[in-house]
Amino acid sequence: MERADSYVVDTEAAVRTYADMVYRLACLNTNNKETAEDVFQTVFLKLVSHQESIISEEHLKAWLIRVTINQCKSVATTAWNRKRASYEDAMLMEEPEEQEDFSDVYEAVRELPDKYRDVIHLFYYEQLTVKDIAGILDTKEATVKTWLSRGRKLLGEKLKEEYGNGRI
């Protein structure tokens, strides 16, 4: 992609605009507040060093999402992360006022397999189109639609287990 001469990344504005999105996506993929904060910092540090490659606002958002997901995967493969306590154990150790308040639906989304969790989050929470998600995840639109369908089905099953056979 060629850089549009008129577009310059304002990193402070990017942090203000996309901080919540990056943090939510990091929390979703790491299941750990501290690790999500580390991912958040790393993503925006990478933005500072790669800002010349960003060609538009849409490209910036897609770039941040892709880098966040990749950074979460990178963190998940480290030896330290594989040996640390689970998210549930960490939540039990925290004081109640320090626990994050996530809805039951969001908790169910967090428990989905990675590919379904990411597309569900990007589609419903970040309100991206199937086409945009396919571009960000470097996959076909049909694949994203399949993942969305399967993710919805798994999510429905998880919520039915939680709430019984009543309507969700």
C-alpha positions in Angstrom: 0.0 0.0 0.0 1.2 3.4 -0.8 1.1 6.1 1.8 -1.3 9.0 1.3 0.7 12.1 1.8 -2.1 13.9 3.5 -2.6 11.4 6.3 -0.5 11.8 9.5 -1.1 9.7 12.5 -1.8 11.7 15.7 -0.7 9.1 18.3 -2.4 11.0 21.2 -5.7 11.2 19.3 -5.3 7.5 18.3 -4.9 6.5 22.0 -7.9 8.6 23.0 -10.1 7.2 20.1 -9.0 3.5 20.2 -7.8 2.9 23.8 -11.1 1.2 24.9 -11.2 -1.0 21.8 -7.6 -2.2 22.1 -8.0 -2.8 25.9 -11.3 -4.7 25.5 -9.8 -6.8 22.7 -6.7 -7.5 24.9 -8.9 -8.4 27.9 -10.9 -10.7 25.7 -7.9 -12.5 24.4 -5.7 -12.7 27.5 -8.3 -13.2 30.3 -6.0 -11.3 32.6 -6.1 -7.6 33.4 -2.4 -7.1 33.9 -1.5 -8.9 30.7 -4.1 -6.9 28.8 -2.5 -3.7 30.1 0.9 -4.9 28.9 -0.5 -5.7 25.5 -2.2 -2.3 25.4 1.1 -0.6 26.0 2.9 -2.7 23.5 0.4 -2.0 20.8 0.6 1.7 21.2 4.4 1.6 21.4 4.4 -0.3 18.1 2.1 2.4 16.6 4.7 5.1 17.5 7.4 3.2 15.6 5.2 2.2 12.7 3.0 5.3 12.2 4.6 6.0 8.8 3.0 2.9 7.4 -0.5 3.9 8.3 -2.3 5.4 5.3 -5.8 6.3 6.6 -8.1 6.3 9.6 -9.7 3.0 8.5 -6.2 1.4 8.1 -5.2 2.7 11.5 -8.2 0.9 13.2 -7.6 -2.3 11.3 -3.9 -2.1 12.0 -4.5 -1.7 15.8 -6.9 -4.6 15.9 -4.6 -6.9 14.0 -1.6 -5.9 16.1 -3.6 -6.4 19.3 -4.7 -9.9 18.3 -1.2 -10.8 17.2 0.3 -9.4 20.4 -2.1 -11.4 22.5 -1.2 -14.6 20.6 2.5 -13.8 21.1 2.0 -13.3 24.9 0.0 -16.5 25.1 2.9 -18.6 23.7 5.5 -17.4 26.2 6.8 -19.8 28.7 5.9 -17.5 31.6 2.3 -17.2 30.5 1.9 -21.0 30.1 3.0 -21.4 33.7 1.1 -18.6 35.4 -2.1 -19.1 37.4 -5.3 -19.3 35.5 -7.6 -16.3 35.2 -10.2 -17.8 37.6 -7.5 -18.3 40.2 -6.3 -14.7 39.8 -9.9 -13.4 40.1 -10.3 -15.4 43.4 -7.2 -13.7 44.8 -8.3 -10.2 43.9 -10.3 -8.1 46.3 -14.0 -7.9 45.2 -13.8 -4.2 44.5 -10.9 -4.7 42.1 -12.7 -7.3 40.0 -13.9 -6.1 36.6 -17.6 -6.1 36.0 -18.3 -8.1 32.9 -21.8 -9.0 31.8 -22.7 -12.7 31.6 -22.8 -12.5 27.8 -19.4 -11.0 27.6 -18.1 -13.7 30.0 -19.6 -16.3 27.7 -17.9 -14.7 24.7 -14.6 -14.8 26.5 -15.0 -18.5 26.9 -15.4 -19.2 23.1 -12.5 -20.5 21.1 -10.2 -17.8 19.7 -11.5 -17.6 16.1 -15.1 -17.4 17.2 -14.4 -15.0 20.1 -12.5 -12.6 17.9 -15.2 -12.4 15.2 -18.0 -12.1 17.6 -16.2 -9.3 19.5 -15.3 -7.4 16.3 -18.8 -7.8 14.8 -20.9 -7.0 17.9 -18.7 -4.9 20.2 -16.6 -3.0 17.6 -19.4 -3.0 15.0 -17.2 -3.9 12.1 -18.6 -5.4 8.9 -17.9 -9.0 7.8 -15.8 -7.5 4.9 -13.7 -5.4 7.4 -13.2 -8.4 9.7 -12.1 -10.6 6.8 -9.6 -8.0 5.8 -8.2 -7.6 9.3 -8.0 -11.3 10.0 -6.7 -12.0 6.4 -9.4 -14.5 5.6 -12.4 -14.9 3.3 -15.7 -13.2 4.0 -17.4 -16.7 3.8 -15.0 -17.9 6.6 -15.9 -15.0 8.8 -19.6 -15.6 8.2 -19.1 -19.3 9.2 -17.2 -18.4 12.3 -19.9 -15.9 13.3 -22.6 -18.5 12.8 -20.7 -21.2 14.8 -19.8 -18.6 17.4 -23.4 -17.5 17.8 -24.5 -21.2 18.1 -21.8 -21.9 20.8 -22.7 -18.7 22.6 -26.4 -19.6 22.6 -25.5 -23.1 24.0 -23.4 -21.5 26.8 -26.1 -19.1 27.7 -28.8 -21.8 27.7 -26.7 -23.7 30.1 -26.5 -20.7 32.3 -30.1 -19.5 32.1 -32.0 -22.7 31.2 -34.4 -23.1 28.3 -35.9 -19.6 28.7 -35.4 -17.0 26.0 -32.1 -15.2 26.2 
